[in-house]
C-alpha cells in the first residue's frame, strides 16, 4: 500500500486529490510541521528538504508534489493528456511548481506571518502572485480545464493552491478572476475533491502558532 506523508497545506492536498481521483489505496501519515516533525531523522531520510508531501511506493520514494502527481499518472496511466500535449503538460506543471506555488506562499508569508514587516517583500510577492493567477484566469477563460477539454493532473496540481487563492490575493481580487473562481468551484464539487478535503478530519494538526511553533517556522531567526 502507498504511504502518503502529508499535512493540509496546498501541496499535500493536490496529492490527496490525485490519490482519491485515481482510487488508489493509501495510508495517510500525518506530519505536524508546527511541531517540527518534518525535521526528524526518519522524515529527513524520506525527504532531505524537510517538506511534505512524500509518497512511498514499496522501494520507491518520491517527494515534491508535482513529481508525485506525474509519478502516479505515469504509473497508472490515468489523467494524462494525449501524447501530443506532453509539452503542455510539463510546461503547466512547472509553471505551477515554480510560479503559482512559490509566489503565493511567499505572498502569504510576508503579508500574514512574517515576524518583521517588510513592505518591499509584500509588494514584490503580491504583485507576482497576482500576475501568475491572472495568467491562469486567462487560460481558463479559453479552455474548460488547464489542458483543454480533458481533466488532468495539471488541474489537480492547480487545485491545491486554488483552494487558498482568496487568502493569497484577498477576496476582492480573487472575485475578479471569474474564470478561475468558476473552475475552482467545478473541481471542488467533484466527489474525489470532497474526499480529499475530508483528510483534514483524520488528524488534529496543531493550529496554534505558539512560541515552539515560531521557533520551528522561523528557524533562521534563532
N, C-alpha and C positions, 0 to 999 in steps of 0.2 A: 504493500500500500504506500502511496505517496505521503510524505511528510511535508507539511506546509507551515513554515515558521512565519508568524505574522503579528502585526498589531493593526489598529484600524485606521491608519493613515492612508493617503491616496494610493501609494504604490502597492502595498499589500492588497488593498481592496480590488484593484484591477485583476490581480491574480485570483482572488476569491471568485470574482465574476467568471473568469475563464474556466476555472475548475468546475463551477456549477453549470455553465453552459455546455461543457463537454461531458457532463455526467460522470466524472471520474471519482473514484473512491479515494478519499484522502483523510489524513489525520491532522487536524489543526493543532499547532503547537504555539501557544501564546508566548510572546517575548515582550515583557513590560519595559519599554525603553525609558520611562521616567524613573524606574528603579535601577537602571543601568544593566539590565540583563543581557543587552547586546554586547557587553564588554567581557562577558565570562569567557574563560578559555574554551569551553565547549562550543559556544556560539562562534567565536572567532575562528575556530577550526573549520567552520562551515562557510563563513564569510569574513575574511580579514578586514573588510571595510566596515564591519560592525553596524550593518543596516539590515532591516527586513525589507522585502521578503526573501526567503530562501526556500528552495524546493529540493527535497532529497528523494530521488527515484532509484532505489536499490543502490548501486555503486556510483551513481551519477548525482552530483550536486550542482545546482545552478543558482546563482544569485544575480541580482538586478532584475527588476520586474519585467521589463520588456524582453530581456533574454529568456525569462521563464515562459512568457507568452509564446514566443517564437519556438522554443523547445517543445512545448506541449502541442502546438499546432502542427509542427512537422512530425512529431511522434504519432499523433492520432490522425492526421490528415484532415482535421476539422478547421473551419473558419479561416481558411486561406483563400485568396483570390485566384483567378486564373493565372497560369504561368506568365502571361504577357504583362500582368500587373505586378510582377515581382519587384520592379524598381519602385513603383508607387508604395508598395507595402513597406519596403525598407526605408524609403525616404520619410514617410509619415511616422513610422515607429521611432526613427531617430529624431525627428522634429519634436515629438512629444518628450523623448528622453532627454534631449539636450536643450530644449527651449521651454515648452509648457511647464514641465516639472520643476526645473531649477529656478526659473524666474518667478513662478507662482509661489514656490516655497520660500524663496528669499524675500519676496514682497510681504508675505505674511510675517516672516521672522522680524523684519525691520519695522514694520508698522505696528505689530501687536505683541511681540515677545522680547525684543531686544532690551537688555537692561540699561542701555545707553542710547539716547535719542540721536539719530544720525539722519538729518534732513536729506543730504545728498543721496545716501543709500536708499532711502524711501522713494525719492523721486525716480532714481535710476531703475530700480526693480519694478516699481509700479508701472512706469512707462513701458518697460519691456514685457511685463505680464499682459498689459492691455493690448500691446501690439500683437503678441502671439495669439491671444484669444480672438482678436479681430480677424486674423488670417483664417482661423478655424471657422469663425462665423461666416466669413465669405465663402469658404469651401462648402459648408453645409447649406448655404443658400442656393447652391447649384447641384448638389447631389444629396440623396436621402441618407447615405452613410459616407464615411470618410473615403472609401474607395469606389464609390458609385452606388450601384444598386444592391450590392452584397454586403451584409453584416460580417465583419471580420475581427480579427484580434486587434486591429488598429482602433476600432470603436471601443473595444474593451479597455485598451491602454488609455484612451482619452477619457473614458467614463470615470476612471479612478480619480482623476483630477477635476473633471467637470462637476462631480458631486460637491466640491468645495469652491467652485468658481465664484459664487456670490460672496463668499467670505474673503476670497482673494481680491476681488475687484470692487467690492461694496455692491449692495443690492441695486442701486440705481444704474450703475454702469453695466452690471450683468443683465438687467432687464432690457437694455438697448440691444443686446445681442440676441435677437429674436430667433434666429435660426439655431443657434447653439442651445438656447433655452428649450425650444421645442424638441430638438434631438435628445437632450438630456432627459426630458420627461418620457420620451418614447423608450429609451434604453432602460430607464429606472422602472418602467412598468412591466418589463419582462420578468417572468417568474424566476429566472435564474438570478436576476439582479436583486430581487426581493430576498431570495435565499442567501445571497452573498451579504446583503445588509444585515441579515439576522446573525451573522457570525459575531457581531459585537456583543450579543447576549450570551455567548458561550463562556466568556471570561470577564471578570471585573478588573479591567485595567485601572491603574491609578489615574485619577483625574486631576487631583490637586498638584499644583506646581509649588511644592514646599521647598525648604532650604536644601534638602537632599537632592530633589529633582533638579533644582537650579545648578547644583554642582555637577550633575550629570550632563545637563543640557548645555552648559556653558563652561566646559572643562578648560577651555583655553584661557579663561579669566582667573583660574585658581592658581 
